[in-house]
Amino acid sequence: MFAFDNSYARLPDRLFTRLDPTPVAEPRLIAFNDALAAELGITKPNNETLANIFSGNEIPDGAEPLAQLYAGHQFGHWNPQLGDGRAILLGEVAGRDIQLKGSGRTPYSRMGDGRAWLGPVLREYVVSEAMHALGIPTTRALAAVTTGEPVFREAELPGAILTRVAASHIRVGTFQILAARQDIEGLQALTDHAIARHYPDADGPHGLLTAVVKAQAQLIAAWMSVGFIHGVMNTDNCAISGETIDYGPCAFMDDYHPQTVFSSIDQMGRYAYANQPQIAVWNLAQFATALLPLMPDQDAAIEDFTALVNGFADHYQAAWLRRFGAKIGISDPGPDDAELIGRLLSWMVETRADFTNTFRALDSVDLPAEWQKDWQDRLASEPDPAATTAAANPAIIPRNHRIEAMIAAALDGDFAPFHALNEALSRPYEDPEDRTLKAPPEPEEVVQATFCGT
């Protein structure tokens, strides 16, 4: 069923702890991603076998289960040891990690129970697959199962496990813990592994940092273009592969405002929508610092690495301009177009315009007359602005109130809304049959806060 080749398990064993998932009482399959399985060359057995494997009750041949070690800055504060407290990496298939989330306690669980409840599992499944359909680099969801066991948060809730697929689970925090422990040998091994796996053309730590800066600039610009707010951009949630990882208190904006925050744990707005680019720079600075011990001349490397991290701004601005230019029909935007886009965004703030629907139907929105004239004048030189906007502006996103309604239905045993939402979001640039999926929330449906779910 799986053709494992587990390169991470061949790294120094101080980077992880080998252990099996904790079995559960009565696993039942909620969903299996047939298309993703086909990409990975995974053959599909019956549902009972799938439930047993993706609950951790059955370890497939060739797997080498382990929990990864890392550290990280959480809301700017250093935590010297974190790690997979509720996740087990089964191994790698077709060069991608297969990980169970919610699979039981590990040595890194601290006070946690190592489990997940149904809500966050369904949220990550839906949002990560929606992000993939939007063309944004992301981890994927391969399967979801219920465990037949309760977990206890604010109340007793049904347990569940998500199977996550990632280019890797190597984080900025993975490098940080080795640097903090002055484990130069381990840091070199991890760096070599990351280069070989993700950026084979990179030349040493300098090349790796260059590649990661560019990848993060592209990623954050993509988030901004769809109104996505990660919610918890700690360094342990920053994947060096350039994929979106860890969908905890994430959300998509309805009304546009650059200071929008949903995460219940982000009391000071550190990870607000507009702050995401500068937080990416902060995280990259921590990555650069972690790589410094590998450089023979650290004084020269500090100057060099600082320039590379500061170069994020140019990479990001170029990517942001391409994406937002396309959103208003400009296929090859220039610096002057940033002002036009900025004026539109300012108007959207003032009018509390819906981010997704405004861009999707820009030609039918009652826009300020002067802006509309300037926009139409600019579009006169574009070969096919309608096609450009259609390809850049989704009709539907995973709106917060729809996700909450889907979770509420699942808690009552009804998974039909979960499957329907997944199906619609797999084609985000098409108008859905159910037009209510496009609608912003009614006042009583507005979600004020999203939660981590750990």
N, C-alpha and C positions, 0 to 999 in steps of 0.2 A: 504493500500500500504506500509506504514512504521510502524514498531513496535518500537516506540521511548521509551527509558528509559534514561532520561537526567540527569546523575549524576553530571556533571559540573554545571548545573543550580541550583543544591542544595547546592553549596558552598556559602560562604558569598558574598552578592551581590555587594560588592565593588571590586570584581574581574572582573566585566563585566558590560555592560549596555544592558538592554533588549530593543530591537527595531526590527521592521520588515524590510526586504529589501525594497528598493525603486522600485516600479513597473517600467517596461519599456514599450516602445510603441508597439513593434511588435516582440515578441520572436519567434524564429524558431530553431528547434532542429538540431544541427550538428551531434552529436554522442551520443549514449547511450551505456554504457558498460554492456551488457547483462550478461556476466560471473560474473562480480563483483556484479551486482545486485542480481544474484542468490545466491552468497555466503552470502549476507547480508539478504536474505529472502525478498527482495523487489519485489513485483509483478509489472509487467510492464503494464501500461495503454496505451492509444493511444498517438501518437506523440504530439498532441496538448496539452494534459494534462501534458506530460513530459516537454514540452517547458514552460508551465505556471509555473510549480513547480520549475524547475531548473533555471528560470529567476527571481524568487522571486515574481511573480505576484499572485501566489496562495500558501498559507501557508498550508501544509498538517496537518491533524489532529495529535495531539500529539507533534508537534514541539514547541519548546520554543526558538524562535530566540534571539540571543544575539551577541554582539561584545565583544571580550575578551580584557582585559587590560594586558599590560606587559611593561617592560622597556628593556634596552639592551645597550651593548657596540657595536657601529657601527664603524668599522675600528679602534677599540681600544679606541674610545672616548665615554664617558658615556652620554647617553640620558635618562633622568630620567622618561620620559613617552612616550611610543609608543602606541601599541595596534592595533587592527584590524581596519585599516583606510579604507579598501575597501572589507571587508569580514564579513559575517554573519554566525555564527554557528546555523544551524537549530536545531540540537539535536544529539542524539546518537542512532544508530541502531546496534544491535548485538555487542555492546561494542565499536563501532567505530564512530568517529565524521563524520557528514555530513555538509560540509561547502560550502557556495556560495562565490566565489571570483569574485569581480567586481560588487557587488550587491548594491552599492550606498554609500553615505556619512554616517559616524558614528561620535560620539563625538571625535574619535581619528584620524580623517582624516587630521587634521591640514589644510594645504592649498590644499590638494588633492581633486579630484572630486569623489573619491570612485568607479570609474569605471575602467574597463580594456578594452584594445583593442584586436582585434582578434588574432594578432600575438603571444603575450605571452600566451594567453589561449591555442592555438594550440600547442605551444612549450611545455608547462607544461603537456598537455595531452599526447603527444607523448613520451616525455622523461621520465615522471614518470611511464608510462606503460611499456616502454622499460626496465627501471631499475627493475621493478617487474619481468619481464620475464627473466632478467639476474640473478635473485635470490638475489637481493640486497634490504635490508629493505627500504621501501619508502612509502610515501603517494601515493594514487591511484587517478585516474580520473574516475568519475562515469558518467559525462555528460558534454557536452558543447553546448551552445546555442548562437546565435546571438541575439542582442537586438532590432535591427531596429532603433537604435539611434547612432549618431556619438559621438566620443570622440576626444578631441583635445590634441595632443602631439606636435611633430614638424609640423604635418599637421592634417587635418581632417581624421579620421580613423574609420572603423566600430567597434562598441562596441560588446563585447561578455562577457559571464560569464562562469566560470568553476565550476563544482561541484567537490570538493576535499574530499576524504575519508582518514582519518588518525586514527591511534591508539589513538591519542589525539593531541591537538594543544598546549599542555603544553610545554613551552620553558624554557631554563635557565633564560631568561628575566622575565618570570612570577614569579619566585622565587625572582629575583633581586629587583623587584619593591616593594614587601612586606618587604624585608629586609631593603631596603633603607628608607622606611617609618616607620620602626620599628614597623610594624604590626605583632607582635609575634603570636597573635591568628590566624590571617589569614594565616600566614606562616605555622603554625602547621596544620591547616585544609588542606592546599594545599599539604603539605608533606604526610599527612595521605591518602589523595585522590590519589596521585600519586603512593604511595606504593600499595594501594589496587588495583589500576587499572592496573599497569604495572609490579610490582615486589612484589607480595604478600608474598614471602619468606623473603623479606628484613626486617631487624630489625632496625627501626627508621632511622634518618638521616644518620648515619654511613652506614647502609645497603643499603640505597637508593643511596648514593654517590658511594659505591662499585659497585653496579649494573650498574649505568649509565656510570662509567669509562669503565667497560668491554664492554658495548654495543657500546660505541663510538669507542673504539679500533677496534672492529670487523667491524663497519661501515666504518671507514676511510680506513682500509686495503682493504675492498671490492671496494671502490671507486678507490683506487690506482691501483688495479688489472685490471681495465677496462679503465684506462686513463681518468677517470671522474674528472672534475674540477668544484667544486660547485660555486665558484666565489664570494660569499658574506657570508662568515662564521661568521657573527655577532652572538652575544649571543642570540639575538631574533630569529635567524634562526637555533638554535641548540635545537632539540627536545629531551626531556629527555627519550622518548620511544626508542630512537636508530634508528628512521627512518630518511631517507633523506627528508628534507622539504624545501619548497620555491625554486622553480626552476626559478630563475630570469635570471641573466647573466651566466648560467651554460653552459658547453661545454664539448665535448670529444676531446681529442687530436687526431690529425692526425700524423704528425711527432713527434717522441718522444724527448722531452727535459724537464728536471725536473723543469725549471723555467718558463714554459709556463703559460701565463696569457691571458685570453680572455676578462674578464669583463671590460667594458668601464669605470667603476667607481673605479676600483682598480689601481690607478695611480702608486702606489709604489710597486705593486706586493706582497702585504701582503698575499693574498690568492692564490698565485701561486700553481701549482700542488704539488711541493715538500714541500711546507710549511704547507700543510693541517694537517699532524700529530701534529706539534708543535702548530698550532692554536687550534686544539682540546684540547690540554693540557691547553692552556691559557683559553679557554672557561670553561673547567672543574674547573679550579682554581676559576673562578668567581662563579660557581655553589657552590663550597665548601664554599666560603666566605658567600654566601647568606644563607647557612644552619647553619652557626656558631651560630646565635642568639638562636637556639633551644637547644644548648648544655649547660648543667649545668656548666661544667668546660671548659671555652673557651680556656684557655691556653693549656690545654692538648689536646683539640680537634684540635687546629691549628697544632700541631705536628702530630697528627693522620691523619687528613685530608690531610696534605701535603704529607705524605707517600702514601696515597691512590691515590692521583693525580699523583704523580711521578711513581706509579706502572703502569700507562698507557703505558709507554715505553715497558715493558716486554710483556704486553697483545698484544700490537700492533705489536711488532716484531714477536711474535709467529704467529699471524694471517697473517701478511704480508708474512712470510716465507711459511706458508701452501699454500697460494694462488699463490704466484709466483713460488714456487716449483712445484705445479700442472701444471702451465703454461708451464713448460719445461719437464713435464712427470714424476716428482718425487712425488710419493704418500705420502711419509713420510720423508720430508726433515729434515736434521739436520743442526747445526750451520755452518759446512763446506760448505754447499750448498749455503749459502748466498754470498760467494765469487764468486762462479760460476755464479750466477744470476747477481751479480753486474758487472762482466766483460761483460756479454751480454748487459746490459743496457748501459754501457759506449760505447760499439761499436755502439749501436743504436743511441746514441747522435752524435757520430762522423759521421755516415753515413746518418743521418736524416731519419732513417728507420721509416716506418709507424708502429705505436704501435700495432694496432689490427691485421693487415695483417701479420706482422712479426711473432708474436706468433702463429697465426692460421696455418701458413705454415712453421714452423721452420725447418722441415726436408728437405725443398726444397730451403731454403735461402742460398745464398753464404756467409757462415759464416767464420770467421778466422779459419784457419786449426787447430791451437793449441786448441782453444776453442771447436771446433767441436769434436776433439779427446777426450778431457776431458769430454765433455758432453756424448759422446757415451760410454765411459768407465763407467760413473756414471749410465747410463741407463741399463747397462748389468745386474744389480741386480734387476731391476724393473720388476714386473710381467706383466704389460700391459701399457707401457708408452703412446702408441697411444690413448688408451681410456682415460687415465688421462688428456692428453692435449686437447682432443676433448671436454671433459666436462668442461674445465677451460677456453677455448679460444673461444669467440663468433666469428661467421663469419661476423656479421654485428652489427653496433652500430648506434645510431642516429647522423650521421655525420652533422656537422654544415651547410655545403653547401646544403645538402639535406633538412634540416629543413627550411633554408631560401627559397629554391625553392618551398617547400610545402606551406609556408606562402604566397609567391608571387602569387602562383596559386589561393589560397583561396581568396586573395584580389580581384582577377578577377572573383570570383564566382565559381571557379572550386575546389571542395573538394575531387576529386578523388585521387590526390597525397597524401593528408592527410590520407585517408582511406587505400590506398595501403601501405604507410609507416608503419602505425599501424599494418597492417596485417603481413607484413614481419618481423617487430621487435618483434612480439609476439612469434616468433620461432628463437631467435638469434643464436642458436647453429647449425642451419641448413643452408646450402648454399641456398640463395634465388634464385627464378626463374629469377628475374631480377638481373643479375650479376653486373650491374652498381651500385647497392646499396652498393657493397663491395669496390668500387673504391675510392681512395683518391681524393680530389679535383684537377682539373686542375689549373694551376697558376691563371687564371682569376676567378676561383670559390672560392679561398681561403677566408675564413671569418677571418678578422683580429680582430674583436671586437664583443662582444655580449652585449646586453643591458637589463636593468632591466625591462623596459616596464611599470613602474608605472606612 
